[in-house]
């Protein structure tokens, strides 16, 4: 399981790994390895990534607990705002 949502966040924020690496003064490989789960960033770098992407640091992680609900977001002015929840339904065949 991939813990960080960096790949998703880059897509949501329409920022390339190269752009992020330039803003953070790290190599493109560093961002690529973090995005693909090959390495985990130090807390300081994780904090800087969250700041550049304008997200709460907790939103950078996938949940490790299976939820009964999914949060619905809308984008307003480049910011994703939670607007509701959908209950998960597991169909058994």
N, C-alpha and C positions, 0 to 999 in steps of 0.2 A: 504494500500500500504506500502510495506517495503521500507524505505528510504536508508538504508545502504546495500551495496553489499558484506558484509563480507563473507557470505557463498560462494558466487561465487568466490571471490578473494582467499579464502583459497584453493578451488579446483583448480583454475588456477595456483596458486603458489605451489601446491602440499605440503601444510603445514597443519597439523592437528590442531584442536583447542587446544589440549593439548600442542603441541609444541609452539604455539603462546602464550598460557598462561604462560608457563615456561620462554619464552624470555621476557615477560612483567612483570613477577612476580605478576600475578593476578591469581585468581582461574579459573579452567576450567569452572565452572558455570557462571562466569562473561562473558567469551567469548561466551559460549553457549547462554546466555540470549541476548547478543548483536546480535549474528548471527541470532537468531530467531525473533528478533524485540520485545522481552519482556521488554527490557530496552535500553536506549540510553547512550552511553559513554560520560564522560566529555570530553571537547575539548583536554585536555592534553593526555588522553588515546587514543583518536581518532588519534591524531598526532603521537603518539608512534606506534600505529598499522600500520599507513600508512608508517612510516619509516621502520618497520620490514618487511612489505610486499613489500617494494620498489615501492610504487605507489604514485602518486600525491594525496593529500587528496581529491581533487574534484572528482577523479575517484572512490572514495569509495561510492559515492552516486548514486542512480538511479535518472534519470531526473524526475522532477515534471511537465514538459511541454512535451506534446506529439509531437515528432519530425516527420517530413515528411521523414527523412532518418535515417538509422542505419549505424554506423561506422563499418568497417571491420578491424580486427586486425590479424596480424601474430605474431607468437612467434619466437623470435630469442634469443638464449642464456638465456632463462628464463624470457625474457622481452617481453611484448606485445606492438607492434608498430602499430599505425594506418596506413593503406595503402589505404583506399578508403571508399566510401559510397555507400549504396544501397538505392534507393528510395522505400518507403513503398507504396504499392498499396492496397487499400481497395476494396475488391470485394463485390458487392451488389447482392444478389440473390432475 
